[in-house]
Amino acid sequence: MLYRMQMILPALLFFAATPVTYTRDVAPVFLEHCVKCHRPGEVAPMSLLDYKSARPWAKAIGEAVSSRRMPPWFADPHFGAFSNDARLSDTDIATIRAWVAGGALEGDPKQLPQAPKFTEGWELGPPDRIIDIGQTYTLKPGRDSYEHFVVETNSKEGMWLRAADLHPGNRKVVHHAHVNLVASPQQAGATTIQSMTSLSDYLVKDGNLTRISESAPILDDACRADAPDLPYIRGAQEGALASYLPGRSPDVFGDGRAKWVPPGAKLEFVIHYAPMTGSDATATDRTSVALYFAPGPPEQVLRRMDLRNFFFRIPPGEPAHAVKRCYAFERDQTLLSITPHMHYRGKDARYDLIRPDGTRETLLNVPNYNFNWQLVYRMRDPIAVQKGSRLEVTVHFDNSPNNPANPDATRAIRWGDKTEEEMMTSWIEYVEPKPTQK
């Protein structure tokens, strides 16, 4: 506490002597940390690019940063360090609070720093290629929908990608989306339930939606030694080329890393559309993905593995129901990022690594999961994992009436495609020990 006061005190003394202004003091903070989302056409409700837009929101901004609700970041600071940590420094927060307390003054317009240049719709700048779903899709009103669109890449030589940005054409209705690599329109991509044929006996189909049957076995703790041999509770599944979740940043693979798109590959867009009512009932969408080429073959090939538990059951009214999934590493790997994915009842998520000598390390703890901000947590220092280690994933679901997002606390909940059902998924990026090009 003393150290933090020593860091903040110079700023407080400066603010006491000099009025804090938007142009000189606050705009630099907004431009560095906030305008990625807080600008026209993006997900945030208001722009912070200029004083006129920001001033009416001054009090709300002060409250949001003081409580650390903004910028959104949910990792427990006691565990792990992350390169994309979005938290403001104590000094930045003190600056904004002093600006609000001093009347939210504008200051000298000549002191306003130049705003970063954005390519409309693309956070990472101008793409090398843009591929969309191939049509303007008109949504079916009144219910969730999973739709599949397969399009050509027309890549004769293949592509090394350093980044990909899957961008919804209509944020109001795109719940989440994946892009998979497939060889033909008939092939189901890695993240689609259609490719998981060993689940067939346990699924109930409702049009193009699926859910686990109520009569399916219940396995909340898939880590226990005597866990039955159910589909996909061991090992890992191949992940997508790119994914979109609310609040999740684009897929950036890092210096010296890339993903490979083989010659002639096709892209399968798998899009979960949320239910539509009223004026949204006739909405359309044309989701697309921006591809950013690597300069050449990378030093490391980046991959993604997905861990799921399909067989949990959340009792009615339960405020903190635990569900587990473990993964035993079959070879040395280097972990780069973790993305937890649940629905409205998701409460928290924790990732513990148990090394062969029994040492336990918490890689990530998300004590307050937020469905509206499903973030990727990128390791500041990649985690080297030895063969024989085990990753233990523990999540809790809040199916109680005290959860304001809970659609219905009286129902038992199992895995399902619909937003009002649940999922227990983790997307984990890693690199192979040695690069391979097909």
Beta strands, then each sheet from edge to edge (+ up, - down):
strand 1: 129-132
strand 2: 137-138
strand 3: 145-152
strand 4: 159-167
strand 5: 174-182
strand 6: 203-206
strand 7: 209-212
strand 8: 237-238
strand 9: 242-244
strand 10: 251-252
strand 11: 257-261
strand 12: 266-273
strand 13: 284-285
strand 14: 288-293
strand 15: 300-308
strand 16: 313-314
strand 17: 321-328
strand 18: 333-341
strand 19: 346-354
strand 20: 360-366
strand 21: 377-385
strand 22: 390-397
strand 23: 413-414
strand 24: 425-431
sheet 1: 1+ 14- 4+ 10-
sheet 2: 1+ 14- 4+ 11- 15- 8+
sheet 3: 1+ 14- 4+ 11- 15- 24+ 18- 21+
sheet 4: 2+ 13-
sheet 5: 3+ 12- 5+ 9-
sheet 6: 6+ 7-
sheet 7: 16+ 23-
sheet 8: 17+ 22- 19+ 20-
end
